[in-house]
Amino acid sequence: MGAPSIRPITFYRRAAYAVIALLGAGVVWHVWRPAPDRVTGVVRYAGATPTPARGPYPMRGGGPTAAGDDNVFDTRSELTPGGGVAGVLVYVLDPPRSQTGAGPHPGVDLVFRDFDFVEQAKIVWVGQRLVVRNAWPALTNAHATRQTPPPGGRDVGDGFNVALPTVGSSFPYAFESPGRVEVRSDIFQWARCQVLVTDHPWAAVTDESGRFEMPGLPEGRYTFEAYHPKLGVKRLTGEVRGGGKIVIAY
């Protein structure tokens, strides 16, 4: 018997050297190119700072804005000293269509506690489970209604109205098409959460300072939309070139 062949090892070794050489020459750089810079931004309120509202539930030490109150913001939407607005949904209206679709993400929770939803705004993917949970010893319900029509105007029946009678009770639901949905309690009427159902990753909720970021948005011309339940809708169209900063002012 002859000596074992080492030609396969030599072949793979030479192939590896060739790949390294190509990388060094930049021939296949597009495969390894990092994602575009992050798009960052801030949502600001340019009006007069309102007086903090006294809401309909005094045990909460203020509560949301009562009906008929002239104040714009409730206690979960306080302005920062620089005028930033928290809890604003910001999203790209015209994303690159080649990068849309249902997200492979696990379910997310929307928690009811202390007679209110913990979050004022939330983002879920099309097909992703939104699990509404009652974490407070009080009977409530979760009533979800669409605020924007689904694409094409077709009625897909996206919505629900369920009781959450006890601590630990929950209800999972997956929306079938993108758009804005409001989840509210009909019992504690100030308890509301604005949910953005999205089929692309370029959506965000502003933080306590009114800031947000969208990583990996390819260069191009886009329309950004901001939504706040009391300030309404604001749109901004512009070019994205290697990241950048967006300022949306109400």
Helices and strands as residue ranges (DSSP letters): H 7-25, H 29-32, E 39-44, G 58-60, E 89-92, G 97-99, E 108-113, E 116-117, E 121-125, E 129-134, E 140-146, G 151-153, E 160-164, E 170-174, E 179-184, E 192-198, E 203-205, E 211-214, E 220-228, E 232-240, E 244-249
